[in-house]
Amino acid sequence: MLRLPPFALHQPTTVAEAIAHLAAHAPDVRVISGGTDLLPNMKLAQTRIQHLVSVKFLEELHGVTRTATHLRIGAATSLQDLADDEDVRETLPALAFAASRIGSPQIRKMGTLGGNISLDTRCRYINQTELWREALGGCLKSHGTECHVVPGGQGCVASLSADTVPPLIAYGAIAEMVSDKGIRRAPVQDLFQQDGTWHVRIAREELLLAVEIPLPEPTTRVVYRKWAVRQSIDFPLVSVAVRLDGADGVLTGGSIVVSALGPRPRVLSLNAMAGRKIDEELAQALGQLVYDRARPLPNIPYDAEYRRERMVIEVRRAVRVLAGLPERPLAQQA
Amino acid sequence: MTLSSKPENSSQGRPYTVVGARHGKPDALDAMAGLAKYTDDIALPRMLYARILRSPHAHARIVSIDTSAAEAMEGVHAVVVGEEMPARYGVIPWTPDEQALAVDKVRYVGDAVAAVAAISEDIAIAACKRIVVQYEVLEALTTPEAALANPHNKIHEANKHGNVTKQVQLAFGDVDAQLAAADLVIEGHYAYHGSTHAALEPHCSVAHVDGRGLLTVWSATQVPHYLHRELAKVLEVPTHKIRVIQPQVGGAFGGKSEPFDLEFVAAKLAMKTGRPVKCLYTREEVFLAHRGRHPFDMHYTTGFTKDGKILAVDAKSLLDGGAYSSFGLVTTYYSGQLLGSPYTFASYRFDSTRVYTNKPACGPKRGHGSVQPRFAIEVQLDKAARALKLDPIELRRRNFIGENTTTINEFHIGSNGFLECLALVEKASDWKARYGKLGRGRGLGVAGSTYISGTNYCIYPTDLPQSGVQICLDRSGRVRVFAGTSDIGQGSSTMLAVVAAEELGVHLDDVRVIAADSDLCPVDLGSYSSRVTLMAGNACLSAARDLASKVRQAVAKKWGCQKRDVILADRRAQRLDDPDVFIDITDAFILAEVEFGTLGSTGSYQTPRDDVHGEYRGGTIGASPAYSFTAHIAEVSVDEETGDVRVENIWCAHDCGRALSPVLVEGQIEGSVYMGFGETVMEHHHVMASGLRTDGARRDTGPGKDGLLAHSSLLDYRMPTTLDTPNLYAGIVEKPDPRGPFGAKEAGEGPLHSVVPAICNAIFDAIGVRIDSLPVAPEKILAGLRAQRSGGQSC
């Protein structure tokens, strides 16, 4: 069988203890929560790490709290709890939906929000066994010097595949990290960089505590759409969140967040389109916008050209849902 | 859901008591509760763990192997390389092109090169990394076209014809004349992709040499007997010094039907170290071992009369074999030989060529060699029905071959419930009211098929029986059945228990089946080609009848009546004409033991030798004592914006002769339909290969390296989840065949075949787009719709 390499597991009961472990072992350390991404990556020797710091016993990292203005979700809240939480379902339905579409029931039970945000990038040339990567001759993220996705490419373009990230960005979520240097807050949108080998701007010494999401105005609505070959288990092959602000069917602002591209999601502001009606025409226009501005790469499985086409369709469908139109074009409603 | 079941009964002049009852598998609870012992559950004292070093090159010559650093590691007990086991073997004795570990060259990424036994798996893994292999890399041939175009770059130097492993050309009747006379000729090109078995349990083997020098090999195999023979050959140990045991197996589907490197490796390392050795595959190794569905490239020309009668079938197929022969000789024959029913062909010709490529070897997957041509012919029939404006079910009825007849390639067909299968799915799907009337985006499709109930001949030439069963009774009232059969989850042990219980008048729970242990059981050839129910079932029936006769005779003597007046049923021996006169079955066994001494019997089964097949070269391959028949109707909905195809319902009716265990038959139907559905819509054993065809074959490889699997985990080898799977309706049709036990024929593979074309025919009914290149994929649907809009396709 695939063997899990040996490592030291630290199980602190306080945040102070946890950040002390992180500081002591950085950079050869990772935070482990459900382990549903980290442990398979360690088995594949894709991640080689000696120290793991568990957040299982850190109470302040668990659960959802609602204030008058915000929802605060602890980083160690399980994806299933997130999907089932009544406050999340009521105020941030696209986030609850995204969480409900991750992995399988078993993975959602183990996996957590913090783990999903920190999910390692994925690529058909890296999420493989050692034999496979040796046969390939390695890549920028493995032990080689060549990118097989973008021939001649200098930077790793492995794909961000976290389902929760597009809706978190669309809702304007803020991440809260702590380290021995204190607390740091940053918009989730700014957490990602264009480097597939280490795409999350959370330092090895830092512990992600929670995300805080402002309670949306009634005029703000977000839809998350994911396409994968199967209805369960799969990582997204297309991943879009569409946020439309507006009342009475007229757009006042919003954004489209496209993921499953490279290491960083593409965020397209719709503020310049304020004043347009939320209708089929807007669906077509926003479809064209993402077609022009975002391009899936042949990094994750499936035909990249089809994924590009599908991304456009999913954006159109998101807009139709928000416009109160049937998901499929009217011509198909026979 | 079950469509119908209506057995008619008679045995010992009484109704059946066990046959046809809705029982489960007596051993199912252990598997469900996690108590069943699989090969990997075996842990022997002082056991070592083996790992196999595999080639990172698709095609290379081995210049040198230096194992010294690995051998020097603490915890390493032995290293083995190919030169220590150079004998060539192959499950088909005519094509021995494999070696336990590569000797001179490697032929695919993953070919086994060396192996280590160590005190832990971790040490074995680390030691493999210290083995230094020098390779001289050769040009890899990863498509059949490339393999044919480069006959001098031989993947196997000893092969006679470049990289062609087998070509079969057979013709029956005057195809050219019939095509010239046809009112309608349909020509189609079809691409069938590779898929693999993906059994839950990875291959695993444990070996041990005891103090007497007896080598015992436990293995997750479906052919313990063939494994036994090949172990003897490769290890140069006589068969009587080897014991092969097959523990509980977690699925096989054809993927464990020949010897694999790990069995030889575990055995050789056990012999070298004097300690037990276990070797367990990773999931990646299972994908590399493969032996799955061959990719086929097929060109079919079919001629019809204006009434829809098939005048001619002309088929040309190119089979992508991968690096070794496996069962490929048979696959190549099957690709043409199994197409001769359930329809009458006035003339038939096929030309099939299998080539070596530098990829994991293809072999037998459920429906071996006949699922691909079945796809082509059933889509051809659908195209003809459209062109002739005939209901596709009616077109199939018009070509029905009948029963007790002979196919154009001279196979004898016994019972044939194909028309009943068609009628059942037609009614269940409400076809007449719904076909062609569901509106755009939703459609129904039909297809039919046939399959063998075992191959008439053993894969090695012999006059020995194909199956042997021994039964013992004693004063406990318990029945013990000893059989070499291989229960891989399909329930062959339950089948034997049903047959024995029916004849001996006991309950299913009273029968202990001891199977697949070469020291304890008579030989059976194994679980392949859907042979076990018919062959081992007949052997068991023969042994059970022999014993039942003795028991009835002893009871009759006691009662002063004739033997025929005594029946055994429901744990009793009773008077046929007076149910109030009976004794407990245990007392009946005691009477028999007193009368005859210790009670035992054997039964064996040999296939019929007369009137089964033609006398031409190759005429024996595809011959079977009896044939099953199947019909499928699929219902799909298609999203024309995304290209998504949702299979909503699949109705399957299968003629298994007699359902000895209807619940198990339904399980086989549902499992087969699921498997066929999965490979139609998503599963793809995809090896990266540049220069892919331009006929719609999926272009998702991207740059990379030829010969690498596009998936080496169950995440990337996508099989349908529960949420993806349509409603399945399993219907049993019973047309007892005189050659089957109680009339039984096969049920394990037939119900897979026609689901594939039924889905594609339903897609055409929904949107008028033909998917002739599998698997179905949204981008192909969209491409078809674009072609349609620009006036492309018509039928």
Boltz contact constraints between the chains, C-beta under 6 A:
constraints:
  - contact:
      token1: [A, 1]
      token2: [B, 280]
      max_distance: 6.0
  - contact:
      token1: [A, 1]
      token2: [B, 282]
      max_distance: 6.0
  - contact:
      token1: [A, 2]
      token2: [B, 282]
      max_distance: 6.0
  - contact:
      token1: [A, 3]
      token2: [B, 121]
      max_distance: 6.0
  - contact:
      token1: [A, 3]
      token2: [B, 122]
      max_distance: 6.0
  - contact:
      token1: [A, 129]
      token2: [B, 284]
      max_distance: 6.0
  - contact:
      token1: [A, 129]
      token2: [B, 712]
      max_distance: 6.0
  - contact:
      token1: [A, 131]
      token2: [B, 54]
      max_distance: 6.0
  - contact:
      token1: [A, 132]
      token2: [B, 712]
      max_distance: 6.0
  - contact:
      token1: [A, 134]
      token2: [B, 56]
      max_distance: 6.0
  - contact:
      token1: [A, 135]
      token2: [B, 56]
      max_distance: 6.0
  - contact:
      token1: [A, 135]
      token2: [B, 109]
      max_distance: 6.0
  - contact:
      token1: [A, 135]
      token2: [B, 708]
      max_distance: 6.0
  - contact:
      token1: [A, 136]
      token2: [B, 705]
      max_distance: 6.0
  - contact:
      token1: [A, 148]
      token2: [B, 703]
      max_distance: 6.0
  - contact:
      token1: [A, 148]
      token2: [B, 704]
      max_distance: 6.0
  - contact:
      token1: [A, 151]
      token2: [B, 703]
      max_distance: 6.0
  - contact:
      token1: [A, 229]
      token2: [B, 682]
      max_distance: 6.0
  - contact:
      token1: [A, 229]
      token2: [B, 718]
      max_distance: 6.0
  - contact:
      token1: [A, 230]
      token2: [B, 718]
      max_distance: 6.0
  - contact:
      token1: [A, 230]
      token2: [B, 721]
      max_distance: 6.0
  - contact:
      token1: [A, 230]
      token2: [B, 724]
      max_distance: 6.0
  - contact:
      token1: [A, 231]
      token2: [B, 723]
      max_distance: 6.0
  - contact:
      token1: [A, 231]
      token2: [B, 724]
      max_distance: 6.0
  - contact:
      token1: [A, 232]
      token2: [B, 721]
      max_distance: 6.0
  - contact:
      token1: [A, 232]
      token2: [B, 723]
      max_distance: 6.0
  - contact:
      token1: [A, 298]
      token2: [B, 702]
      max_distance: 6.0
  - contact:
      token1: [A, 302]
      token2: [B, 700]
      max_distance: 6.0
  - contact:
      token1: [A, 303]
      token2: [B, 699]
      max_distance: 6.0
  - contact:
      token1: [A, 303]
      token2: [B, 700]
      max_distance: 6.0
  - contact:
      token1: [A, 303]
      token2: [B, 779]
      max_distance: 6.0
  - contact:
      token1: [A, 306]
      token2: [B, 779]
      max_distance: 6.0
  - contact:
      token1: [A, 313]
      token2: [B, 641]
      max_distance: 6.0
  - contact:
      token1: [A, 313]
      token2: [B, 642]
      max_distance: 6.0
  - contact:
      token1: [A, 328]
      token2: [B, 641]
      max_distance: 6.0
  - contact:
      token1: [A, 329]
      token2: [B, 641]
      max_distance: 6.0
  - contact:
      token1: [A, 332]
      token2: [B, 640]
      max_distance: 6.0
  - contact:
      token1: [A, 334]
      token2: [B, 439]
      max_distance: 6.0
  - contact:
      token1: [A, 334]
      token2: [B, 440]
      max_distance: 6.0
